Amino acid sequence: MSLLSALRPTYIERPVLDLSGDTIRMTMQTLVAGSEELGGIERYVDAIKLKSALFQQALGDGAIEDLELETFKGLCTFMATVRRRIGNWLDEDSFADLREGIIELFADDENIDARINAFCARFPIDKQHRWVRDLATEMLHNADPERIPLMNRWVWDAAANTGVIREIWHGDDVDHIRIPVGDGYGTYLMLREELSQFLSDEGFFRDVLQYVDILCAQVYAQYICEQGGSYLRTDFSAPEDPMQHTRRLLGLDGVQPGNGKTRLKSIDGEAFVIDDSNPLIQAKN
């Protein structure tokens, strides 16, 4: 079974998204300006492509059946809202059960939302395990970004009424309304389509999928800087540069090249060190 065949939805409910073109345009301008100091936005595009290649290498073409703990740790370093909370599952006994859930997540079932919900149901349903949904959506998206859009909670959390969609929603008093949009697969697909159309209108015709991810991260990074996100404060302290939060949301700050030190936390809070022999780290370096 190919990875692509496992991620083919049949019925998709597509909500109408009333987004603010002016807000998106200003965010894009800030993004382009902020990335110039570190080599331009193209460097972020290349980094996201590499990250996706690493996930495809670990999860695609049947590799998921033999996914090893060390390889999975390498993946976790690229998932910002997961890596500090998954420590309890990073031992061989716990990982065996987790790997079973990951295999089922990528099973040949066309209902993506149902697979995500089933994966989350393997864990306690409480505030301490909200990261589990991000784990599922990050793996699906990074392994097949063409079919699965970015679906993290910071992109849209319908229950909390927070995320990128709220930040770019068109309206005079957005902070005091509940946006009538669910958080199923179709919502994220529509968001990507809307932002892809915006980028095309602005003259971006290549690597649009990667630009959409970076634009979404920039939108929420600005929210973090301006107001703070309670569930992200542990991971996102005061930025040293205008793109720091953007990189963190995209998971591009997970590994320090050259020494293998990571932002991945163990049960006792110590940082894991990924062996340099790990192919994920070799590819990133």
Secondary structure, DSSP 8 states (H G I E B T S, - for coil): --TTGGG--S--------B-HHHHHHHHHHHHHHHGGGT-HHHHHHHHHHHHHHHHHHHTTTGGGG--HHHHHHHHTT-TTTTTT-GGG-SHHHHHHHHHHHHHHTSS-S-HHHHHHHHHTTS--SGGGTHHHHHHHHHHHHH-TTTS----TTT-BTTTTBSHHHHTB-SS-GGGS------SHHHHHHHHHHHHHHHHHTT--SSHHHHHHHHHHHHHHHHHHHT--GGGTTT--S-SSTTHHHHHHTTTTSB-TTT-EEEEE-TTS-EEE--TTSHHHHHH-
